[in-house]
Amino acid sequence: MNVRNLDIQTPDSLDKTHRWTANLAWSPILRIDLVLEYLAGTMENKDGESGFSNQLQVGGTFRF
């Protein structure tokens, strides 16, 4: 995502971001679903300062 910054915005205003996700879902038996998700992203401010973040999420469902 790119932002059209105005001249009056402060240098630390968000300028652009990029985000990636990957999901893996598995049903080892009929009543259980397991999910693993990885998220990563970068950002850059108007002044050129940048950063990176990532996250791992785990989830599951049991049906009875």
N, CA, C and O atoms as CSV, one atom per row, in Angstrom:
chain,resi,resn,atom,element,x,y,z
A,1,MET,N,N,0.840,-1.155,0.000
A,1,MET,CA,C,0.000,0.000,0.000
A,1,MET,C,C,0.897,1.233,0.000
A,1,MET,O,O,1.805,1.333,0.825
A,2,ASN,N,N,0.664,2.142,-0.883
A,2,ASN,CA,C,1.378,3.415,-0.922
A,2,ASN,C,C,0.420,4.525,-0.527
A,2,ASN,O,O,-0.742,4.529,-0.932
A,3,VAL,N,N,0.917,5.472,0.270
A,3,VAL,CA,C,0.114,6.594,0.746
A,3,VAL,C,C,0.587,7.856,0.045
A,3,VAL,O,O,1.789,8.067,-0.115
A,4,ARG,N,N,-0.342,8.688,-0.368
A,4,ARG,CA,C,0.029,9.995,-0.936
A,4,ARG,C,C,0.160,10.986,0.209
A,4,ARG,O,O,-0.832,11.551,0.669
A,5,ASN,N,N,1.381,11.193,0.663
A,5,ASN,CA,C,1.623,12.103,1.774
A,5,ASN,C,C,1.509,13.556,1.340
A,5,ASN,O,O,1.889,13.924,0.229
A,6,LEU,N,N,0.979,14.368,2.236
A,6,LEU,CA,C,0.905,15.816,2.017
A,6,LEU,C,C,2.156,16.468,2.589
A,6,LEU,O,O,2.789,15.920,3.492
A,7,ASP,N,N,2.508,17.623,2.071
A,7,ASP,CA,C,3.691,18.331,2.562
A,7,ASP,C,C,3.561,18.698,4.039
A,7,ASP,O,O,4.572,18.803,4.734
A,8,ILE,N,N,2.337,18.894,4.532
A,8,ILE,CA,C,2.144,19.310,5.925
A,8,ILE,C,C,2.257,18.143,6.911
A,8,ILE,O,O,2.308,18.366,8.120
A,9,GLN,N,N,2.295,16.905,6.411
A,9,GLN,CA,C,2.414,15.756,7.308
A,9,GLN,C,C,3.816,15.661,7.879
A,9,GLN,O,O,4.793,16.041,7.233
A,10,THR,N,N,3.903,15.147,9.105
A,10,THR,CA,C,5.197,15.023,9.771
A,10,THR,C,C,6.053,13.955,9.082
A,10,THR,O,O,5.515,13.065,8.423
A,11,PRO,N,N,7.374,14.035,9.227
A,11,PRO,CA,C,8.271,13.062,8.573
A,11,PRO,C,C,8.035,11.611,9.001
A,11,PRO,O,O,8.351,10.689,8.249
A,12,ASP,N,N,7.478,11.395,10.208
A,12,ASP,CA,C,7.254,10.028,10.667
A,12,ASP,C,C,5.896,9.463,10.228
A,12,ASP,O,O,5.467,8.430,10.742
A,13,SER,N,N,5.223,10.120,9.293
A,13,SER,CA,C,3.953,9.617,8.753
A,13,SER,C,C,4.200,8.403,7.871
A,13,SER,O,O,5.199,8.340,7.154
A,14,LEU,N,N,3.289,7.442,7.926
A,14,LEU,CA,C,3.403,6.229,7.127
A,14,LEU,C,C,3.398,6.562,5.638
A,14,LEU,O,O,2.573,7.350,5.174
A,15,ASP,N,N,4.325,5.955,4.889
A,15,ASP,CA,C,4.392,6.170,3.442
A,15,ASP,C,C,4.007,4.921,2.657
A,15,ASP,O,O,3.259,5.013,1.684
A,16,LYS,N,N,4.511,3.742,3.069
A,16,LYS,CA,C,4.153,2.504,2.358
A,16,LYS,C,C,4.305,1.287,3.254
A,16,LYS,O,O,5.101,1.281,4.193
A,17,THR,N,N,3.526,0.258,2.946
A,17,THR,CA,C,3.601,-1.008,3.663
A,17,THR,C,C,3.492,-2.164,2.674
A,17,THR,O,O,2.923,-2.025,1.591
A,18,HIS,N,N,4.045,-3.296,3.066
A,18,HIS,CA,C,3.925,-4.549,2.317
A,18,HIS,C,C,3.656,-5.641,3.335
A,18,HIS,O,O,4.242,-5.636,4.417
A,19,ARG,N,N,2.762,-6.594,2.999
A,19,ARG,CA,C,2.412,-7.656,3.936
A,19,ARG,C,C,2.300,-8.985,3.203
A,19,ARG,O,O,1.787,-9.052,2.086
A,20,TRP,N,N,2.793,-10.051,3.856
A,20,TRP,CA,C,2.719,-11.400,3.302
A,20,TRP,C,C,2.124,-12.329,4.349
A,20,TRP,O,O,2.368,-12.167,5.545
A,21,THR,N,N,1.347,-13.296,3.898
A,21,THR,CA,C,0.805,-14.316,4.793
A,21,THR,C,C,0.902,-15.684,4.131
A,21,THR,O,O,0.850,-15.806,2.907
A,22,ALA,N,N,1.043,-16.701,4.961
A,22,ALA,CA,C,1.030,-18.089,4.492
A,22,ALA,C,C,0.250,-18.902,5.519
A,22,ALA,O,O,0.469,-18.766,6.722
A,23,ASN,N,N,-0.657,-19.744,5.043
A,23,ASN,CA,C,-1.498,-20.559,5.921
A,23,ASN,C,C,-1.336,-22.029,5.583
A,23,ASN,O,O,-1.176,-22.409,4.424
A,24,LEU,N,N,-1.383,-22.843,6.627
A,24,LEU,CA,C,-1.371,-24.285,6.460
A,24,LEU,C,C,-2.472,-24.839,7.361
A,24,LEU,O,O,-2.445,-24.643,8.576
A,25,ALA,N,N,-3.444,-25.532,6.758
A,25,ALA,CA,C,-4.538,-26.147,7.509
A,25,ALA,C,C,-4.456,-27.656,7.330
A,25,ALA,O,O,-4.169,-28.153,6.241
A,26,TRP,N,N,-4.717,-28.385,8.434
A,26,TRP,CA,C,-4.598,-29.833,8.404
A,26,TRP,C,C,-5.687,-30.433,9.279
A,26,TRP,O,O,-5.937,-29.952,10.384
A,27,SER,N,N,-6.327,-31.473,8.792
A,27,SER,CA,C,-7.335,-32.206,9.555
A,27,SER,C,C,-6.821,-33.639,9.765
A,27,SER,O,O,-7.074,-34.513,8.936
A,28,PRO,N,N,-6.105,-33.881,10.866
A,28,PRO,CA,C,-5.520,-35.204,11.084
A,28,PRO,C,C,-6.575,-36.296,11.312
A,28,PRO,O,O,-6.371,-37.455,10.949
A,29,ILE,N,N,-7.693,-35.912,11.913
A,29,ILE,CA,C,-8.831,-36.825,12.069
A,29,ILE,C,C,-10.114,-36.038,11.810
A,29,ILE,O,O,-10.087,-34.809,11.736
A,30,LEU,N,N,-11.210,-36.730,11.674
A,30,LEU,CA,C,-12.475,-36.124,11.252
A,30,LEU,C,C,-12.908,-34.924,12.090
A,30,LEU,O,O,-13.430,-33.961,11.528
A,31,ARG,N,N,-12.718,-34.937,13.379
A,31,ARG,CA,C,-13.259,-33.887,14.254
A,31,ARG,C,C,-12.254,-32.804,14.658
A,31,ARG,O,O,-12.601,-31.908,15.428
A,32,ILE,N,N,-11.042,-32.866,14.165
A,32,ILE,CA,C,-10.019,-31.886,14.559
A,32,ILE,C,C,-9.436,-31.192,13.330
A,32,ILE,O,O,-9.071,-31.840,12.349
A,33,ASP,N,N,-9.356,-29.871,13.401
A,33,ASP,CA,C,-8.684,-29.046,12.386
A,33,ASP,C,C,-7.568,-28.268,13.081
A,33,ASP,O,O,-7.789,-27.678,14.138
A,34,LEU,N,N,-6.385,-28.263,12.499
A,34,LEU,CA,C,-5.254,-27.505,13.016
A,34,LEU,C,C,-4.812,-26.501,11.957
A,34,LEU,O,O,-4.810,-26.805,10.764
A,35,VAL,N,N,-4.434,-25.295,12.403
A,35,VAL,CA,C,-4.051,-24.226,11.475
A,35,VAL,C,C,-2.760,-23.580,11.971
A,35,VAL,O,O,-2.605,-23.304,13.160
A,36,LEU,N,N,-1.843,-23.345,11.043
A,36,LEU,CA,C,-0.601,-22.631,11.306
A,36,LEU,C,C,-0.541,-21.474,10.313
A,36,LEU,O,O,-0.709,-21.679,9.111
A,37,GLU,N,N,-0.301,-20.255,10.808
A,37,GLU,CA,C,-0.272,-19.076,9.933
A,37,GLU,C,C,0.963,-18.237,10.248
A,37,GLU,O,O,1.276,-17.981,11.411
A,38,TYR,N,N,1.661,-17.813,9.193
A,38,TYR,CA,C,2.828,-16.946,9.320
A,38,TYR,C,C,2.514,-15.630,8.625
A,38,TYR,O,O,2.057,-15.622,7.482
A,39,LEU,N,N,2.757,-14.524,9.308
A,39,LEU,CA,C,2.540,-13.187,8.757
A,39,LEU,C,C,3.848,-12.404,8.837
A,39,LEU,O,O,4.570,-12.504,9.829
A,40,ALA,N,N,4.153,-11.634,7.810
A,40,ALA,CA,C,5.356,-10.800,7.800
A,40,ALA,C,C,5.040,-9.514,7.046
A,40,ALA,O,O,4.189,-9.494,6.158
A,41,GLY,N,N,5.732,-8.453,7.409
A,41,GLY,CA,C,5.487,-7.203,6.717
A,41,GLY,C,C,6.588,-6.185,6.936
A,41,GLY,O,O,7.367,-6.276,7.885
A,42,THR,N,N,6.634,-5.215,6.037
A,42,THR,CA,C,7.566,-4.099,6.143
A,42,THR,C,C,6.785,-2.798,6.044
A,42,THR,O,O,5.682,-2.753,5.500
A,43,MET,N,N,7.376,-1.753,6.576
A,43,MET,CA,C,6.784,-0.426,6.477
A,43,MET,C,C,7.882,0.604,6.279
A,43,MET,O,O,9.034,0.393,6.659
A,44,GLU,N,N,7.501,1.721,5.677
A,44,GLU,CA,C,8.448,2.822,5.488
A,44,GLU,C,C,7.722,4.137,5.723
A,44,GLU,O,O,6.623,4.357,5.213
A,45,ASN,N,N,8.358,5.009,6.507
A,45,ASN,CA,C,7.798,6.333,6.770
A,45,ASN,C,C,8.189,7.315,5.676
A,45,ASN,O,O,9.030,7.027,4.825
A,46,LYS,N,N,7.564,8.466,5.721
A,46,LYS,CA,C,7.849,9.536,4.764
A,46,LYS,C,C,9.321,9.943,4.788
A,46,LYS,O,O,9.878,10.312,3.754
A,47,ASP,N,N,9.955,9.878,5.965
A,47,ASP,CA,C,11.363,10.278,6.085
A,47,ASP,C,C,12.347,9.155,5.729
A,47,ASP,O,O,13.558,9.341,5.852
A,48,GLY,N,N,11.842,7.990,5.289
A,48,GLY,CA,C,12.697,6.888,4.872
A,48,GLY,C,C,12.980,5.862,5.954
A,48,GLY,O,O,13.540,4.807,5.660
A,49,GLU,N,N,12.604,6.144,7.210
A,49,GLU,CA,C,12.802,5.160,8.271
A,49,GLU,C,C,11.903,3.953,8.007
A,49,GLU,O,O,10.751,4.110,7.602
A,50,SER,N,N,12.433,2.747,8.238
A,50,SER,CA,C,11.672,1.547,7.903
A,50,SER,C,C,11.730,0.529,9.034
A,50,SER,O,O,12.523,0.656,9.967
A,51,GLY,N,N,10.875,-0.480,8.931
A,51,GLY,CA,C,10.834,-1.528,9.929
A,51,GLY,C,C,10.266,-2.813,9.357
A,51,GLY,O,O,9.653,-2.824,8.290
A,52,PHE,N,N,10.484,-3.900,10.095
A,52,PHE,CA,C,10.018,-5.225,9.687
A,52,PHE,C,C,9.380,-5.888,10.890
A,52,PHE,O,O,9.835,-5.705,12.019
A,53,SER,N,N,8.331,-6.656,10.658
A,53,SER,CA,C,7.672,-7.388,11.730
A,53,SER,C,C,7.209,-8.739,11.206
A,53,SER,O,O,6.830,-8.863,10.041
A,54,ASN,N,N,7.242,-9.754,12.071
A,54,ASN,CA,C,6.684,-11.049,11.684
A,54,ASN,C,C,5.964,-11.667,12.872
A,54,ASN,O,O,6.176,-11.272,14.019
A,55,GLN,N,N,5.111,-12.642,12.581
A,55,GLN,CA,C,4.261,-13.231,13.608
A,55,GLN,C,C,3.892,-14.650,13.199
A,55,GLN,O,O,3.690,-14.922,12.015
A,56,LEU,N,N,3.802,-15.542,14.155
A,56,LEU,CA,C,3.382,-16.912,13.927
A,56,LEU,C,C,2.154,-17.166,14.788
A,56,LEU,O,O,2.171,-16.890,15.988
A,57,GLN,N,N,1.096,-17.686,14.192
A,57,GLN,CA,C,-0.146,-17.979,14.909
A,57,GLN,C,C,-0.489,-19.455,14.736
A,57,GLN,O,O,-0.278,-20.037,13.672
A,58,VAL,N,N,-1.017,-20.046,15.798
A,58,VAL,CA,C,-1.434,-21.439,15.783
A,58,VAL,C,C,-2.870,-21.496,16.288
A,58,VAL,O,O,-3.221,-20.817,17.253
A,59,GLY,N,N,-3.691,-22.300,15.641
A,59,GLY,CA,C,-5.077,-22.424,16.075
A,59,GLY,C,C,-5.610,-23.820,15.806
A,59,GLY,O,O,-5.002,-24.610,15.086
A,60,GLY,N,N,-6.742,-24.100,16.393
A,60,GLY,CA,C,-7.346,-25.402,16.197
A,60,GLY,C,C,-8.826,-25.380,16.497
A,60,GLY,O,O,-9.327,-24.491,17.185
A,61,THR,N,N,-9.514,-26.370,15.972
A,61,THR,CA,C,-10.942,-26.545,16.199
A,61,THR,C,C,-11.208,-28.012,16.519
A,61,THR,O,O,-10.696,-28.910,15.850
A,62,PHE,N,N,-12.007,-28.238,17.539
A,62,PHE,CA,C,-12.461,-29.583,17.867
A,62,PHE,C,C,-13.976,-29.597,17.807
A,62,PHE,O,O,-14.629,-28.817,18.500
A,63,ARG,N,N,-14.541,-30.462,16.999
A,63,ARG,CA,C,-15.994,-30.570,16.861
A,63,ARG,C,C,-16.474,-31.798,17.621
A,63,ARG,O,O,-15.962,-32.900,17.427
A,64,PHE,N,N,-17.468,-31.596,18.495
A,64,PHE,CA,C,-18.013,-32.744,19.238
A,64,PHE,C,C,-19.506,-32.845,19.094
A,64,PHE,O,O,-20.121,-33.752,19.654
